[in-house]
Amino acid sequence: MNKKKVIIIGAGLAGLTAGCYLQMNGYNTEIFEAHDTPGGLCTAWKRKDYLIEGCIHGLLGSAPTHPLYKLWNELIDMDKLKFIDADIKHLYLFEEGTSFTQYSNLDTLRKSMIELAPDDKDIIDEFIGDIRKLQSIQMSYHKPKEFFNLLGKIKMLRAFPLLAVMKKWISMSSQDFANSFQNPLMQDVVKHFASPILFEMFVLSEMDLKRCGYPIIGSLKFSKLFEKKYLHCGGKIYYKKRVSKAIVEDNKAVGILLENGDKHYADIIVSATDGKTAIYDFLDGKYISETIKKEYSNANLNPSKIQISLGVNKTFKDMPRTVKIILLSPYIISDGSLYNSLEIMFYNDLDALVPRNKTLLIAQLDTKNGEYWSALRDLDYTKYQIEKKKISEGLISILEKRIGGIEDNIDMIDVTTPATYIRYTGSWKGSVQGWANENIFKSNPFKKELPGLKNFFMIGQWVEPGGGVPNVFQSGRNLAQIICRRDKRKFHID
């Protein structure tokens, strides 16, 4: 029996993962990637002697106690990876010289919060107590949600008693939570938590259990582990091959047309790339529903980022991995974005990314004005470079005042903008995690298939709101299971 052929567009983690599992289950797959490296948005890049981290802050499932660990281990040897679990989530630095350490250990965090704000003990205990309740959630990661009936969906979460807890915190913004405190400094700290507060709680719950550590090899080498596995399984990757169209005959996807005019045919086409590109460019917007039109019209996306990376000829041994600088007056950049705080990540010479006795500092500024940066780069490249320089100089000035020892020790400066993400990944508006997902209880409006079109699937963060590395990994794995079931094949792991 001839093996079915599957073409996958995009060698990001979703595409590589789908390719691995399909190869394991008897399919012939080929991946076509526009860039010259794997990983998509899960990447890093070299500047001088520094490898600049561009994606992972913490990998959910980094410890065997988390159910995702077993799934990661299906494709990569997790035992060979070293992870760093931070003892401190954030060090908050205020302009008047005060600070607060947000520990990742819940007992230590509770103690430090109560020491600072004893009159707020009740709300602190409620907050910490509910985080501990969240740690009892047992999520099912092993099969697609498409395989669950109503009862199965309830069992999948196994958290019926916790729904009230989650709904309480998902509806509370960080500012609302801050307003419930009496202590002024605690208010200032809490209003800079992730919003809604449930997201802050989820991260703290995993950091306390040490199950979302940072892989010291960095994001690009992490992605290359999946590339290595895929090639070992017999898959083929064609780099620098940009797809321009999907070839459709009688409402069936049968192949792809490359930008260079080459055509390639397959039984199944999988788009593991930008959703808007797939729907409106590859397929000319012919296979859409009213829901798809509405969502793409509303464009409720996670933001893009401006990333400023500084190589410094100095070590900062006393600094935790992540510092949040609270500003009295907003930091405003040319696209109109305004920042009341700046988050700085410190990578020292203990990491594989940084030369000995030096430090890599990374600041990521969220922006929803990605098109401004693309237009500026295209229309006035000189001004584009000037604005990038202004941003880096502004950051260096703030760091010099608040931390010191920066200006005279600068060894490397690198600034990426939404235009960078758009150029290298094609991500719509430069969004680094696709669709926003402020309400996890909202049903997912995006499907892996488009109405009226056969043999064409979409995977990755453009069908999995919220994005993130675990989500896109699961998306690829789940699709392989779906295809196997339709072909009446038992899904198995080699």
C-alpha positions, 0 to 999 in steps of 0.5 A: 500500500502506498503511503499517503504524502503530507506537505507541511507549510512551515518548520516552526514547532507546530509543523515539526511536531506534526511531521514527527508524529506523522512520520512515526505513523507511516506517512511521507511528509515534506516541510517547506520553510521560507526561512533558513532555520527551523523553529519559527518564532521559537528562535534565537539569533547571534550578535557578536559572541551573544546568542540572543534569546527570542522566545522561551522564558519558561517551558511548561512541563520541564519536570517529570511531575508535569504530564507534558514532560512525558509528551516532550519526551516522545520527541526529545530526550528531556533527561539530557536537557538542563533547566533553570528554575528561578527562585525569584519571579520578579524583583520590583524596583521603584524610583524612590528606591524601594523594592519588593521581591516576588518569590516563586516559592509560595510559602516564601512569597506569602511570608514576604507579602504579609511582612510588607502588608500585614493588614492585607493578610486575609487577601494575601492568604486568599490569593496564595490559597487559591494558587495552591488549589490550581496546582491540583488541576489535572489537565489531559494533554494526550488526545485532541479536544475534537475526540471528547464528547461533553462528558469527556470534556468535563473529565478532561479538566477534572477541575469542576470544584475549581471552576468557581476559583478560576472564574473569580480570578479570570474576571479580575484585572491586576488593577482591580486586585491592587485596589483590594489592598490597603498597603500602598506599596503592595498596591503598586506591586500588584497592579503590575502583575499579569492581567487578568490575575488568573494568568499570574496565578497559573505561572506562580503555581508552576514556578512553585512546583518547579515545572516551568524551567528555562532550558539553558540551551536556548530556544533555537537549539531547543527547536533544532532538537525537533528538527533533528528528530524529524529528520531522523524519522525520515522527514524532509525539509526544504528551506528558503522555499516560500509558498505562495498558493495552495493548489485546489482542485474540486474543493480539495487541496492537492498541492502547493505553488512556491514563489519560484513557480515550482509545484509540489503535490500531496494527499494532504496539505497542512498549514503551520504558518500564519493564519491570515496568510493561509486563509487569504493568500494561499486560498484567496479567501474562498473558504471562510465562514462568518465567524472567520470573517468576524475574528479576522476583522476584529483582530484581537491579537496578542501583541508584537514586541520590540526587543532590546538586547544589550551585551554588557562587559560586566556580571550582575551576580546579585540580580535575579533573572527578571527585574521589573522597573516601575516608572513614575513617568511613562516611557513613550516610544514613536509608535505611541506605545506607553510603558509604566514599567519595564521588564528586564531579563538578565542572562549571565555567564552561567548560561550557554547564551553569553560569553564568560564575565559578561551579561545579556540584558533583554527588554521586551516592549509589547506593542499593537502597532506592528504595521507602523514599524513595517511601514516605517521600515519600508518608507524611510529606512533611515528614520526606522534605524533612528527610532530603533536607536532612540529606543535603545538609548532611552532604555540604557539611560533608565538602566544606568539610573536605576541599576548602574554600570551599564553605559560604560560597559556596553558591548553589543546592542540589538533592536528588533521590531514588529517589522523583524517578526513580520519579515522573518516569520510572516506573523500577522501584524508581528504578533508573537503568540497569535490570537489573544485569550483573555478568557479561557472559558470562551469557546475556541472559534477556530477550527483546524479545517476550513468550510468547504475545503477537503484535505487542508488543515491548519495548526499552530497558534492561529487555531489555538488562541493564547499561543505559546510553545506547549500549545503549538506542540500539542496542536501538531501532535493532535493533528497527527492523531486526527489524521490517523483516526480518519485513515483508521490507523492506530496512533502510536509512538515509536 
